[in-house]
Each structure stands twice: as structure tokens, then as C-alpha cells.
Amino acid sequence: MSDFLIRPLTTDDPEWVSQFISRRWGTKRVIAHGTIYYPHKLPGFVALEDNQAIGLLTYQLDQSSCEIVTLDSTRPDQGIGTALINAVLEAARRSGCERVWLITTNDNLNALRFYQKRGFELVAVHRHAVDEARRIKPEIPLVGANGIPVRDEIELELPLNE
Ligand SMILES: CC(C)(COP(=O)(O)OP(=O)(O)OC[C@H]1O[C@@H](n2cnc3c(N)ncnc32)[C@H](O)[C@@H]1OP(=O)(O)O)[C@@H](O)C(=O)NCCC(=O)NCCS
């Protein structure tokens, strides 16, 4: 079991965040719902063990909602992902957000399980949205997790005011 701590990202963090995202996602930019994000420019939380990043969540706040842009854990099944989610939920509540939401892709059965077990609900399937994203970012693989074609964006949300 990991002995880790969670802290918010600071202005000292962008360089390693950019490298971390590149290692995990192939490039330092991610695309969701037609928007290009540079996670190293976003607020977020890091999970640290012995000063080494073993998990990272980045997010974007607007007036009433908080979008989780990336979530990565390099040590599965040790509670890191859950701790990062709890940190962003607390930040979103403090900021007065009504909901926390995110996009994942149709192949990511692990993420669909993970988020739904933490109270997130499926709210929309954006059919063939990844085909559109691939025009901007051709390196998005055609086949993803579990050998499933990567095609659709699935939107999940957790309402905060219930
Ligand atoms: C999704 C992801 C972030 C989850 O991170 P994680 O660190 O494995 O998450 P947790 O450890 O908190 O939870 C995973 C499972 O481990 C279990 N677990 C947590 N702590 C545990 C412990 N100490 N011992 C054993 N099992 C544990 C949890 O019960 C959980 O199972 P459940 O989801 O069936 O309830 C991770 O799989 C990942 O990085 N995926 C690739 C990137 C991705 O797809 N991101 C999301 C889309 S943007």
C-alpha cells in the first residue's frame, strides 16, 4: 500500500506536469469536446510518494462547473485515483460549483467503472466525437483499451448540490 500525500499544483510544477502528461498520453495536449487543453497550464492536484509524482489530476473551473481534464495514477488500486477525485470534489464545492464533469472515451471501461462507482452518472454519448478530435490530433489511436475502437466521447457528471 502506498504512503502518499495529495497537494495542489503550484507555479513550480508545469515542467514536470507537461512531461508526466506526455508520458501518459503521448503528447502534452489533450482534446475533449473539440477543445484543446494543455494540462500543465491548468490547476490540479498531485499525489506524491517520497517526493515522486505517482498520480495527477488536472481540472478547469468555470462559474458553475468543474471539468476534470486529466486523471492518472501510476500505481493502480492503491487509492490514489480516489484521493485525487476527493481533492477536486472539495475544491469544486469550495468554489461553488454545481457539478463536476468529464469526458472519457468509449473504450475506457476502467474509467467508466471507476467514475460510476464514485457517484458519477453518464449524461451523454457524443457519437464519433473522437473521429473529429483525430483530425486535430492524428496520434489518437484507432483502437484503444480492451481492443475497442476509440470512437465516441462519453460525458459523465457528479452533481454537487443534491
Ligand atoms: C482511472 C484511474 C485514475 C484509477 O486510479 P487508481 O489509483 O487505480 O484508483 P483507486 O486505487 O483509487 O481505485 C481503483 C480500485 O482500487 C481499489 N483500491 C483502492 N485502494 C485500495 C487498496 N489500498 N488496496 C486494494 N484495492 C484498493 C478501489 O476499491 C478501486 O476499485 P473500484 O473502482 O472497483 O472501487 C487509473 O486506472 C488510471 O490512471 N487510468 C488510466 C488513465 C485514465 O483512464 N484516466 C481516466 C480517464 S480521463
The ligand as a Tripos MOL2 file, in Angstrom:
@<TRIPOS>MOLECULE
LIG
   48    50     1     0     0
SMALL
NO_CHARGES

@<TRIPOS>ATOM
      1 C1         -8.7860    5.5160  -13.5480 C.3       1 LIG1
      2 C2         -7.5390    5.5770  -12.6510 C.3       1 LIG1
      3 C3         -7.1410    7.0250  -12.4760 C.3       1 LIG1
      4 C4         -7.8830    4.9840  -11.2930 C.3       1 LIG1
      5 O1         -6.7670    5.1920  -10.4230 O.3       1 LIG1
      6 P1         -6.3990    4.2020   -9.2070 P.3       1 LIG1
      7 O2         -5.2890    4.8480   -8.4620 O.co2     1 LIG1
      8 O3         -6.2290    2.8310   -9.6670 O.co2     1 LIG1
      9 O4         -7.7430    4.3350   -8.3490 O.3       1 LIG1
     10 P2         -8.0380    3.7250   -6.8960 P.3       1 LIG1
     11 O5         -6.8710    2.9160   -6.4610 O.co2     1 LIG1
     12 O6         -8.4880    4.8270   -6.0200 O.co2     1 LIG1
     13 O7         -9.2770    2.8230   -7.2040 O.3       1 LIG1
     14 C5         -9.1780    1.7140   -8.0920 C.3       1 LIG1
     15 C6         -9.6120    0.4530   -7.3860 C.3       1 LIG1
     16 O8         -8.6660    0.0810   -6.4060 O.3       1 LIG1
     17 C7         -9.3230   -0.2860   -5.2140 C.3       1 LIG1
     18 N1         -8.4660    0.1040   -4.1070 N.ar      1 LIG1
     19 C8         -8.2940    1.3470   -3.6240 C.ar      1 LIG1
     20 N2         -7.4030    1.3180   -2.5990 N.ar      1 LIG1
     21 C9         -7.0290    0.0370   -2.4610 C.ar      1 LIG1
     22 C10        -6.1440   -0.6170   -1.5940 C.ar      1 LIG1
     23 N3         -5.4830    0.0590   -0.6480 N.pl3     1 LIG1
     24 N4         -5.9680   -1.9390   -1.7460 N.ar      1 LIG1
     25 C11        -6.6350   -2.6190   -2.7130 C.ar      1 LIG1
     26 N5         -7.5030   -2.0460   -3.5660 N.ar      1 LIG1
     27 C12        -7.6920   -0.7330   -3.4490 C.ar      1 LIG1
     28 C13       -10.5910    0.5010   -5.1950 C.3       1 LIG1
     29 O9        -11.5840   -0.1800   -4.4730 O.3       1 LIG1
     30 C14       -10.9080    0.6510   -6.6430 C.3       1 LIG1
     31 O10       -11.7870   -0.3320   -7.1100 O.3       1 LIG1
     32 P3        -13.2560    0.1070   -7.6190 P.3       1 LIG1
     33 O11       -13.0740    1.2320   -8.6090 O.co2     1 LIG1
     34 O12       -13.7930   -1.1200   -8.2460 O.co2     1 LIG1
     35 O13       -13.9670    0.5800   -6.3930 O.co2     1 LIG1
     36 C15        -6.3590    4.7680  -13.2500 C.3       1 LIG1
     37 O14        -6.8140    3.4820  -13.5800 O.3       1 LIG1
     38 C16        -5.6910    5.3780  -14.4620 C.2       1 LIG1
     39 O15        -4.7540    6.1690  -14.3470 O.2       1 LIG1
     40 N6         -6.1770    5.0280  -15.6810 N.am      1 LIG1
     41 C17        -5.5470    5.4850  -16.9270 C.3       1 LIG1
     42 C18        -5.9110    6.9140  -17.2380 C.3       1 LIG1
     43 C19        -7.4070    7.1070  -17.3330 C.2       1 LIG1
     44 O16        -8.1040    6.3400  -17.9620 O.2       1 LIG1
     45 N7         -7.9220    8.1930  -16.6900 N.am      1 LIG1
     46 C20        -9.3480    8.4510  -16.6190 C.3       1 LIG1
     47 C21        -9.9140    8.9900  -17.8630 C.3       1 LIG1
     48 S1         -9.5810   10.7100  -18.0170 S.3       1 LIG1
@<TRIPOS>BOND
     1     1     2 1
     2     2     3 1
     3     2     4 1
     4     2    36 1
     5     4     5 1
     6     5     6 1
     7     6     7 2
     8     6     8 1
     9     6     9 1
    10     9    10 1
    11    10    11 2
    12    10    12 1
    13    10    13 1
    14    13    14 1
    15    14    15 1
    16    15    16 1
    17    15    30 1
    18    16    17 1
    19    17    18 1
    20    17    28 1
    21    18    19 ar
    22    18    27 ar
    23    19    20 ar
    24    20    21 ar
    25    21    22 ar
    26    21    27 ar
    27    22    23 1
    28    22    24 ar
    29    24    25 ar
    30    25    26 ar
    31    26    27 ar
    32    28    29 1
    33    28    30 1
    34    30    31 1
    35    31    32 1
    36    32    33 2
    37    32    34 1
    38    32    35 1
    39    36    37 1
    40    36    38 1
    41    38    39 2
    42    38    40 1
    43    40    41 1
    44    41    42 1
    45    42    43 1
    46    43    44 2
    47    43    45 1
    48    45    46 1
    49    46    47 1
    50    47    48 1
@<TRIPOS>SUBSTRUCTURE
     1 LIG1         1 GROUP 0 **** ****
